[in-house]
Protein backbone atom coordinates (compact mmCIF):
# COMPACT_ATOMS: atom_id res chain seq x y z
CA UNK A 1 0.00 0.00 0.00
CA UNK A 2 1.16 3.51 -0.83
CA UNK A 3 1.09 5.95 2.09
CA UNK A 4 0.83 9.64 1.22
CA UNK A 5 1.21 12.49 3.69
CA UNK A 6 -0.78 15.70 3.19
CA UNK A 7 1.28 18.62 1.88
CA UNK A 8 0.46 20.53 5.06
CA UNK A 9 -0.33 18.89 8.40
CA UNK A 10 0.41 18.80 12.10
CA UNK A 11 1.80 21.39 14.50
CA UNK A 12 0.95 25.01 13.73
CA UNK A 13 2.96 28.03 14.86
CA UNK A 14 0.82 28.65 17.95
CA UNK A 15 1.09 25.07 19.19
CA UNK A 16 4.85 24.89 18.58
CA UNK A 17 5.25 28.11 20.53
CA UNK A 18 3.12 26.83 23.42
CA UNK A 19 5.05 23.55 23.63
CA UNK A 20 8.36 25.41 23.72
CA UNK A 21 7.04 27.70 26.45
CA UNK A 22 5.88 24.71 28.50
CA UNK A 23 9.19 22.88 28.10
CA UNK A 24 11.02 26.01 29.28
CA UNK A 25 8.66 26.39 32.24
CA UNK A 26 9.26 23.22 34.23
CA UNK A 27 7.11 22.57 37.29
CA UNK A 28 4.35 24.86 36.00
CA UNK A 29 0.58 24.40 35.81
CA UNK A 30 -1.51 25.18 32.74
CA UNK A 31 -4.93 26.81 32.91
CA UNK A 32 -6.90 24.13 31.08
CA UNK A 33 -5.23 21.63 28.71
CA UNK A 34 -2.38 23.48 26.97
CA UNK A 35 -3.39 21.99 23.61
CA UNK A 36 -6.01 19.48 22.47
CA UNK A 37 -3.80 16.41 22.45
CA UNK A 38 -3.78 14.13 25.48
CA UNK A 39 -0.65 12.25 24.44
CA UNK A 40 1.44 15.41 24.20
CA UNK A 41 0.02 16.72 27.48
CA UNK A 42 1.05 13.46 29.16
CA UNK A 43 4.55 13.82 27.69
CA UNK A 44 4.88 17.33 29.12
CA UNK A 45 3.71 16.11 32.51
CA UNK A 46 6.09 13.14 32.60
CA UNK A 47 9.17 14.93 31.25
CA UNK A 48 8.75 18.51 32.45
CA UNK A 49 6.30 18.21 35.38
CA UNK A 50 3.83 20.51 33.61
CA UNK A 51 0.47 19.83 35.23
CA UNK A 52 -3.04 20.75 34.14
CA UNK A 53 -5.65 22.65 36.15
CA UNK A 54 -9.13 22.51 34.65
CA UNK A 55 -10.27 25.68 36.37
CA UNK A 56 -9.33 28.35 38.89
CA UNK A 57 -10.44 26.06 41.74
CA UNK A 58 -7.78 23.47 40.77
CA UNK A 59 -4.79 25.81 40.75
CA UNK A 60 -4.21 25.46 44.50
CA UNK A 61 -0.74 26.54 45.58
CA UNK A 62 0.83 26.39 42.10
CA UNK A 63 3.24 29.28 41.68
CA UNK A 64 3.70 29.35 37.90
CA UNK A 65 0.61 29.41 35.67
CA UNK A 66 0.73 28.92 31.90
CA UNK A 67 -2.25 30.29 29.99
CA UNK A 68 -3.33 27.67 27.47
CA UNK A 69 -2.97 28.06 23.69
CA UNK A 70 -6.71 28.73 23.32
CA UNK A 71 -6.60 31.56 25.85
CA UNK A 72 -8.82 32.04 28.90
CA UNK A 73 -11.67 34.36 29.76
CA UNK A 74 -11.04 37.98 30.67
CA UNK A 75 -12.44 37.31 34.13
CA UNK A 76 -10.10 34.38 34.82
CA UNK A 77 -7.12 36.43 33.62
CA UNK A 78 -8.02 39.25 36.01
CA UNK A 79 -8.34 36.78 38.88
CA UNK A 80 -4.94 35.30 38.04
CA UNK A 81 -3.33 38.73 38.06
CA UNK A 82 -4.69 39.38 41.53
CA UNK A 83 -3.35 36.06 42.83
CA UNK A 84 0.32 37.18 42.72
CA UNK A 85 1.27 34.04 40.79
CA UNK A 86 3.77 34.08 37.94
CA UNK A 87 1.73 34.20 34.72
CA UNK A 88 3.24 32.78 31.51
CA UNK A 89 1.07 33.56 28.50
CA UNK A 90 1.06 30.82 25.84
CA UNK A 91 -2.10 32.10 24.13
CA UNK A 92 -1.71 31.77 20.38
CA UNK A 93 -1.33 35.23 18.76
CA UNK A 94 -4.01 34.20 16.26
CA UNK A 95 -6.39 33.78 19.23
CA UNK A 96 -5.35 37.04 20.88
CA UNK A 97 -6.29 38.87 17.67
CA UNK A 98 -10.08 38.16 17.81
CA UNK A 99 -10.04 38.95 21.55
CA UNK A 100 -8.68 42.43 20.76
CA UNK A 101 -11.09 42.94 17.85
CA UNK A 102 -14.14 41.98 19.93
CA UNK A 103 -13.08 44.32 22.74
CA UNK A 104 -12.56 47.27 20.39
CA UNK A 105 -15.66 46.74 18.25
CA UNK A 106 -17.97 46.22 21.23
CA UNK A 107 -16.65 49.44 22.81
CA UNK A 108 -17.50 51.23 19.54
CA UNK A 109 -21.11 50.04 19.74
CA UNK A 110 -21.07 47.10 17.33
CA UNK A 111 -23.16 44.01 18.00
CA UNK A 112 -20.69 41.13 18.14
CA UNK A 113 -21.24 37.88 16.24
CA UNK A 114 -18.78 35.04 16.75
CA UNK A 115 -18.78 32.17 14.27
CA UNK A 116 -17.73 29.17 16.32
CA UNK A 117 -18.53 26.58 18.95
CA UNK A 118 -19.76 28.29 22.13
CA UNK A 119 -18.42 25.42 24.27
CA UNK A 120 -14.88 25.71 22.89
CA UNK A 121 -12.41 27.43 25.28
CA UNK A 122 -11.14 29.73 22.53
CA UNK A 123 -14.64 31.01 21.83
CA UNK A 124 -15.48 31.39 25.52
CA UNK A 125 -12.36 33.51 25.92
CA UNK A 126 -13.11 35.69 22.88
CA UNK A 127 -16.73 36.17 23.94
CA UNK A 128 -15.65 37.40 27.38
CA UNK A 129 -14.13 40.51 25.76
CA UNK A 130 -17.47 41.66 24.32
CA UNK A 131 -18.64 44.62 26.41
CA UNK A 132 -22.35 43.79 26.09
CA UNK A 133 -22.16 40.10 25.28
CA UNK A 134 -22.01 38.38 21.91
CA UNK A 135 -24.05 36.09 19.69
CA UNK A 136 -22.21 32.80 19.09
CA UNK A 137 -23.43 30.75 16.13
CA UNK A 138 -22.44 27.86 13.86
CA UNK A 139 -25.03 28.50 11.12
CA UNK A 140 -27.21 31.25 9.71
CA UNK A 141 -30.27 29.50 11.12
CA UNK A 142 -29.14 30.46 14.61
CA UNK A 143 -29.32 34.15 13.62
CA UNK A 144 -33.01 33.97 12.73
CA UNK A 145 -35.02 36.09 15.13
CA UNK A 146 -31.94 37.83 16.58
CA UNK A 147 -32.10 41.61 16.94
CA UNK A 148 -28.89 42.53 15.19
CA UNK A 149 -29.28 46.30 15.05
CA UNK A 150 -27.59 48.59 12.50
CA UNK A 151 -23.94 47.76 13.23
CA UNK A 152 -22.47 44.25 13.43
CA UNK A 153 -18.88 43.05 13.72
CA UNK A 154 -18.17 39.38 13.03
CA UNK A 155 -15.12 37.27 13.86
CA UNK A 156 -14.50 33.55 13.52
CA UNK A 157 -13.07 30.82 15.70
CA UNK A 158 -9.59 30.30 14.27
CA UNK A 159 -10.19 26.69 13.17
CA UNK A 160 -13.52 26.91 11.35
CA UNK A 161 -14.11 26.23 7.63
CA UNK A 162 -13.90 29.40 5.54
CA UNK A 163 -16.77 28.26 3.28
CA UNK A 164 -19.16 28.21 6.25
CA UNK A 165 -17.86 31.55 7.53
CA UNK A 166 -18.60 33.14 4.14
CA UNK A 167 -22.22 31.94 4.30
CA UNK A 168 -22.74 33.68 7.64
CA UNK A 169 -21.06 36.85 6.36
CA UNK A 170 -23.34 36.89 3.28
CA UNK A 171 -26.40 36.45 5.49
CA UNK A 172 -25.40 39.44 7.62
CA UNK A 173 -24.50 41.69 4.67
CA UNK A 174 -27.98 41.17 3.20
CA UNK A 175 -29.71 42.19 6.44
CA UNK A 176 -27.53 44.68 8.32
CA UNK A 177 -26.65 48.20 7.08
CA UNK A 178 -23.08 48.11 8.41
CA UNK A 179 -21.09 44.88 8.78
CA UNK A 180 -17.44 44.79 9.82
CA UNK A 181 -15.92 41.45 8.79
CA UNK A 182 -12.72 40.19 10.40
CA UNK A 183 -11.39 36.97 8.93
CA UNK A 184 -9.71 35.49 12.00
CA UNK A 185 -9.39 31.95 10.64
CA UNK A 186 -5.75 30.91 11.04
CA UNK A 187 -3.59 30.55 7.91
CA UNK A 188 -2.36 27.16 9.12
CA UNK A 189 -5.99 26.02 9.27
CA UNK A 190 -6.48 27.09 5.63
CA UNK A 191 -3.37 25.23 4.52
CA UNK A 192 -4.12 22.02 6.43
CA UNK A 193 -7.73 21.96 5.23
CA UNK A 194 -6.78 22.57 1.59
CA UNK A 195 -4.13 19.84 1.77
CA UNK A 196 -6.59 17.37 3.34
CA UNK A 197 -9.16 18.19 0.66
CA UNK A 198 -6.64 17.56 -2.12
CA UNK A 199 -5.26 14.34 -0.64
CA UNK A 200 -8.68 12.86 0.20
CA UNK A 201 -9.63 13.10 -3.49
CA UNK A 202 -6.74 10.77 -4.33
CA UNK A 203 -6.90 8.32 -1.40
CA UNK A 204 -8.89 5.10 -0.89
CA UNK A 205 -8.66 5.51 2.88
CA UNK A 206 -7.81 8.59 4.99
CA UNK A 207 -6.32 8.57 8.48
CA UNK A 208 -6.72 11.81 10.41
CA UNK A 209 -4.54 11.97 13.53
CA UNK A 210 -5.40 14.23 16.44
CA UNK A 211 -7.39 14.79 19.60
CA UNK A 212 -11.10 14.01 19.45
CA UNK A 213 -11.71 17.24 21.36
CA UNK A 214 -9.71 19.25 18.78
CA UNK A 215 -11.85 21.52 16.61
CA UNK A 216 -9.37 21.75 13.75
CA UNK A 217 -8.85 17.97 13.72
CA UNK A 218 -12.60 17.36 13.50
CA UNK A 219 -12.75 19.81 10.60
CA UNK A 220 -10.05 17.80 8.79
CA UNK A 221 -12.11 14.64 9.29
CA UNK A 222 -15.24 16.29 7.90
CA UNK A 223 -13.37 17.53 4.83
CA UNK A 224 -11.77 14.13 4.27
CA UNK A 225 -15.14 12.37 4.53
CA UNK A 226 -16.57 14.63 1.84
CA UNK A 227 -14.19 13.06 -0.69
CA UNK A 228 -13.24 9.74 0.87
CA UNK A 229 -15.96 7.88 2.75
CA UNK A 230 -13.41 5.63 4.46
CA UNK A 231 -11.88 8.39 6.60
CA UNK A 232 -11.07 7.75 10.26
CA UNK A 233 -10.00 9.88 13.21
CA UNK A 234 -7.52 8.37 15.65
CA UNK A 235 -5.46 9.71 18.54
CA UNK A 236 -2.78 7.00 18.61
CA UNK A 237 -1.47 4.10 16.57
CA UNK A 238 -3.16 1.32 18.57
CA UNK A 239 -6.57 2.57 17.38
CA UNK A 240 -5.83 1.54 13.79
CA UNK A 241 -7.99 -1.29 12.44
CA UNK A 242 -6.55 -3.73 9.90
CA UNK A 243 -9.92 -4.00 8.13
CA UNK A 244 -9.81 -0.31 7.15
CA UNK A 245 -7.01 -1.05 4.69
CA UNK A 246 -8.32 -4.21 3.06
CA UNK A 247 -8.56 -3.78 -0.70
CA UNK A 248 -7.16 -0.25 -0.53
CA UNK A 249 -4.23 1.02 -2.61
CA UNK A 250 -3.60 4.58 -1.40
CA UNK A 251 -3.71 5.65 2.25
CA UNK A 252 -3.74 9.38 2.91
CA UNK A 253 -2.50 10.70 6.25
CA UNK A 254 -3.08 14.12 7.78
CA UNK A 255 -2.94 15.47 11.32
CA UNK A 256 -4.44 18.24 13.40
CA UNK A 257 -2.54 21.33 14.52
CA UNK A 258 -1.97 19.87 18.00
CA UNK A 259 -0.51 16.57 16.79
CA UNK A 260 3.26 16.17 17.32
CA UNK A 261 5.51 14.47 14.78
CA UNK A 262 6.35 11.61 17.13
CA UNK A 263 2.72 10.45 17.15
CA UNK A 264 2.44 10.81 13.36
CA UNK A 265 5.60 8.74 12.91
CA UNK A 266 4.22 5.97 15.14
CA UNK A 267 0.96 5.87 13.19
CA UNK A 268 2.72 5.64 9.84
CA UNK A 269 4.99 2.86 11.12
CA UNK A 270 1.95 0.95 12.38
CA UNK A 271 0.14 1.34 9.04
CA UNK A 272 3.17 -0.07 7.25
CA UNK A 273 3.30 -2.97 9.71
CA UNK A 274 -0.33 -4.02 9.38
CA UNK A 275 -0.48 -3.60 5.58
CA UNK A 276 2.58 -5.68 4.72
C-alpha positions as CSV (number, residue, x, y, z in Angstrom):
1,X,0.0,0.0,0.0
2,X,1.2,3.5,-0.8
3,X,1.1,6.0,2.1
4,X,0.8,9.6,1.2
5,X,1.2,12.5,3.7
6,X,-0.8,15.7,3.2
7,X,1.3,18.6,1.9
8,X,0.5,20.5,5.1
9,X,-0.3,18.9,8.4
10,X,0.4,18.8,12.1
11,X,1.8,21.4,14.5
12,X,1.0,25.0,13.7
13,X,3.0,28.0,14.9
14,X,0.8,28.7,18.0
15,X,1.1,25.1,19.2
16,X,4.9,24.9,18.6
17,X,5.2,28.1,20.5
18,X,3.1,26.8,23.4
19,X,5.0,23.5,23.6
20,X,8.4,25.4,23.7
21,X,7.0,27.7,26.4
22,X,5.9,24.7,28.5
23,X,9.2,22.9,28.1
24,X,11.0,26.0,29.3
25,X,8.7,26.4,32.2
26,X,9.3,23.2,34.2
27,X,7.1,22.6,37.3
28,X,4.4,24.9,36.0
29,X,0.6,24.4,35.8
30,X,-1.5,25.2,32.7
31,X,-4.9,26.8,32.9
32,X,-6.9,24.1,31.1
33,X,-5.2,21.6,28.7
34,X,-2.4,23.5,27.0
35,X,-3.4,22.0,23.6
36,X,-6.0,19.5,22.5
37,X,-3.8,16.4,22.4
38,X,-3.8,14.1,25.5
39,X,-0.7,12.2,24.4
40,X,1.4,15.4,24.2
41,X,0.0,16.7,27.5
42,X,1.0,13.5,29.2
43,X,4.6,13.8,27.7
44,X,4.9,17.3,29.1
45,X,3.7,16.1,32.5
46,X,6.1,13.1,32.6
47,X,9.2,14.9,31.3
48,X,8.7,18.5,32.5
49,X,6.3,18.2,35.4
50,X,3.8,20.5,33.6
51,X,0.5,19.8,35.2
52,X,-3.0,20.8,34.1
53,X,-5.6,22.6,36.1
54,X,-9.1,22.5,34.6
55,X,-10.3,25.7,36.4
56,X,-9.3,28.3,38.9
57,X,-10.4,26.1,41.7
58,X,-7.8,23.5,40.8
59,X,-4.8,25.8,40.8
60,X,-4.2,25.5,44.5
61,X,-0.7,26.5,45.6
62,X,0.8,26.4,42.1
63,X,3.2,29.3,41.7
64,X,3.7,29.3,37.9
65,X,0.6,29.4,35.7
66,X,0.7,28.9,31.9
67,X,-2.2,30.3,30.0
68,X,-3.3,27.7,27.5
69,X,-3.0,28.1,23.7
70,X,-6.7,28.7,23.3
71,X,-6.6,31.6,25.9
72,X,-8.8,32.0,28.9
73,X,-11.7,34.4,29.8
74,X,-11.0,38.0,30.7
75,X,-12.4,37.3,34.1
76,X,-10.1,34.4,34.8
77,X,-7.1,36.4,33.6
78,X,-8.0,39.3,36.0
79,X,-8.3,36.8,38.9
80,X,-4.9,35.3,38.0
81,X,-3.3,38.7,38.1
82,X,-4.7,39.4,41.5
83,X,-3.3,36.1,42.8
84,X,0.3,37.2,42.7
85,X,1.3,34.0,40.8
86,X,3.8,34.1,37.9
87,X,1.7,34.2,34.7
88,X,3.2,32.8,31.5
89,X,1.1,33.6,28.5
90,X,1.1,30.8,25.8
91,X,-2.1,32.1,24.1
92,X,-1.7,31.8,20.4
93,X,-1.3,35.2,18.8
94,X,-4.0,34.2,16.3
95,X,-6.4,33.8,19.2
96,X,-5.3,37.0,20.9
97,X,-6.3,38.9,17.7
98,X,-10.1,38.2,17.8
99,X,-10.0,38.9,21.6
100,X,-8.7,42.4,20.8
101,X,-11.1,42.9,17.9
102,X,-14.1,42.0,19.9
103,X,-13.1,44.3,22.7
104,X,-12.6,47.3,20.4
105,X,-15.7,46.7,18.2
106,X,-18.0,46.2,21.2
107,X,-16.7,49.4,22.8
108,X,-17.5,51.2,19.5
109,X,-21.1,50.0,19.7
110,X,-21.1,47.1,17.3
111,X,-23.2,44.0,18.0
112,X,-20.7,41.1,18.1
113,X,-21.2,37.9,16.2
114,X,-18.8,35.0,16.7
115,X,-18.8,32.2,14.3
116,X,-17.7,29.2,16.3
117,X,-18.5,26.6,19.0
118,X,-19.8,28.3,22.1
119,X,-18.4,25.4,24.3
120,X,-14.9,25.7,22.9
121,X,-12.4,27.4,25.3
122,X,-11.1,29.7,22.5
123,X,-14.6,31.0,21.8
124,X,-15.5,31.4,25.5
125,X,-12.4,33.5,25.9
126,X,-13.1,35.7,22.9
127,X,-16.7,36.2,23.9
128,X,-15.7,37.4,27.4
129,X,-14.1,40.5,25.8
130,X,-17.5,41.7,24.3
131,X,-18.6,44.6,26.4
132,X,-22.3,43.8,26.1
133,X,-22.2,40.1,25.3
134,X,-22.0,38.4,21.9
135,X,-24.0,36.1,19.7
136,X,-22.2,32.8,19.1
137,X,-23.4,30.7,16.1
138,X,-22.4,27.9,13.9
139,X,-25.0,28.5,11.1
140,X,-27.2,31.2,9.7
141,X,-30.3,29.5,11.1
142,X,-29.1,30.5,14.6
143,X,-29.3,34.1,13.6
144,X,-33.0,34.0,12.7
145,X,-35.0,36.1,15.1
146,X,-31.9,37.8,16.6
147,X,-32.1,41.6,16.9
148,X,-28.9,42.5,15.2
149,X,-29.3,46.3,15.0
150,X,-27.6,48.6,12.5
151,X,-23.9,47.8,13.2
152,X,-22.5,44.3,13.4
153,X,-18.9,43.1,13.7
154,X,-18.2,39.4,13.0
155,X,-15.1,37.3,13.9
156,X,-14.5,33.5,13.5
157,X,-13.1,30.8,15.7
158,X,-9.6,30.3,14.3
159,X,-10.2,26.7,13.2
160,X,-13.5,26.9,11.3
161,X,-14.1,26.2,7.6
162,X,-13.9,29.4,5.5
163,X,-16.8,28.3,3.3
164,X,-19.2,28.2,6.2
165,X,-17.9,31.5,7.5
166,X,-18.6,33.1,4.1
167,X,-22.2,31.9,4.3
168,X,-22.7,33.7,7.6
169,X,-21.1,36.8,6.4
170,X,-23.3,36.9,3.3
171,X,-26.4,36.4,5.5
172,X,-25.4,39.4,7.6
173,X,-24.5,41.7,4.7
174,X,-28.0,41.2,3.2
175,X,-29.7,42.2,6.4
176,X,-27.5,44.7,8.3
177,X,-26.7,48.2,7.1
178,X,-23.1,48.1,8.4
179,X,-21.1,44.9,8.8
180,X,-17.4,44.8,9.8
181,X,-15.9,41.4,8.8
182,X,-12.7,40.2,10.4
183,X,-11.4,37.0,8.9
184,X,-9.7,35.5,12.0
185,X,-9.4,31.9,10.6
186,X,-5.8,30.9,11.0
187,X,-3.6,30.6,7.9
188,X,-2.4,27.2,9.1
189,X,-6.0,26.0,9.3
190,X,-6.5,27.1,5.6
191,X,-3.4,25.2,4.5
192,X,-4.1,22.0,6.4
193,X,-7.7,22.0,5.2
194,X,-6.8,22.6,1.6
195,X,-4.1,19.8,1.8
196,X,-6.6,17.4,3.3
197,X,-9.2,18.2,0.7
198,X,-6.6,17.6,-2.1
199,X,-5.3,14.3,-0.6
200,X,-8.7,12.9,0.2
201,X,-9.6,13.1,-3.5
202,X,-6.7,10.8,-4.3
203,X,-6.9,8.3,-1.4
204,X,-8.9,5.1,-0.9
205,X,-8.7,5.5,2.9
206,X,-7.8,8.6,5.0
207,X,-6.3,8.6,8.5
208,X,-6.7,11.8,10.4
209,X,-4.5,12.0,13.5
210,X,-5.4,14.2,16.4
211,X,-7.4,14.8,19.6
212,X,-11.1,14.0,19.4
213,X,-11.7,17.2,21.4
214,X,-9.7,19.3,18.8
215,X,-11.8,21.5,16.6
216,X,-9.4,21.8,13.7
217,X,-8.9,18.0,13.7
218,X,-12.6,17.4,13.5
219,X,-12.8,19.8,10.6
220,X,-10.1,17.8,8.8
221,X,-12.1,14.6,9.3
222,X,-15.2,16.3,7.9
223,X,-13.4,17.5,4.8
224,X,-11.8,14.1,4.3
225,X,-15.1,12.4,4.5
226,X,-16.6,14.6,1.8
227,X,-14.2,13.1,-0.7
228,X,-13.2,9.7,0.9
229,X,-16.0,7.9,2.7
230,X,-13.4,5.6,4.5
231,X,-11.9,8.4,6.6
232,X,-11.1,7.8,10.3
233,X,-10.0,9.9,13.2
234,X,-7.5,8.4,15.7
235,X,-5.5,9.7,18.5
236,X,-2.8,7.0,18.6
237,X,-1.5,4.1,16.6
238,X,-3.2,1.3,18.6
239,X,-6.6,2.6,17.4
240,X,-5.8,1.5,13.8
241,X,-8.0,-1.3,12.4
242,X,-6.6,-3.7,9.9
243,X,-9.9,-4.0,8.1
244,X,-9.8,-0.3,7.2
245,X,-7.0,-1.0,4.7
246,X,-8.3,-4.2,3.1
247,X,-8.6,-3.8,-0.7
248,X,-7.2,-0.2,-0.5
249,X,-4.2,1.0,-2.6
250,X,-3.6,4.6,-1.4
251,X,-3.7,5.6,2.3
252,X,-3.7,9.4,2.9
253,X,-2.5,10.7,6.3
254,X,-3.1,14.1,7.8
255,X,-2.9,15.5,11.3
256,X,-4.4,18.2,13.4
257,X,-2.5,21.3,14.5
258,X,-2.0,19.9,18.0
259,X,-0.5,16.6,16.8
260,X,3.3,16.2,17.3
261,X,5.5,14.5,14.8
262,X,6.3,11.6,17.1
263,X,2.7,10.5,17.1
264,X,2.4,10.8,13.4
265,X,5.6,8.7,12.9
266,X,4.2,6.0,15.1
267,X,1.0,5.9,13.2
268,X,2.7,5.6,9.8
269,X,5.0,2.9,11.1
270,X,1.9,0.9,12.4
271,X,0.1,1.3,9.0
272,X,3.2,-0.1,7.3
273,X,3.3,-3.0,9.7
274,X,-0.3,-4.0,9.4
275,X,-0.5,-3.6,5.6
276,X,2.6,-5.7,4.7
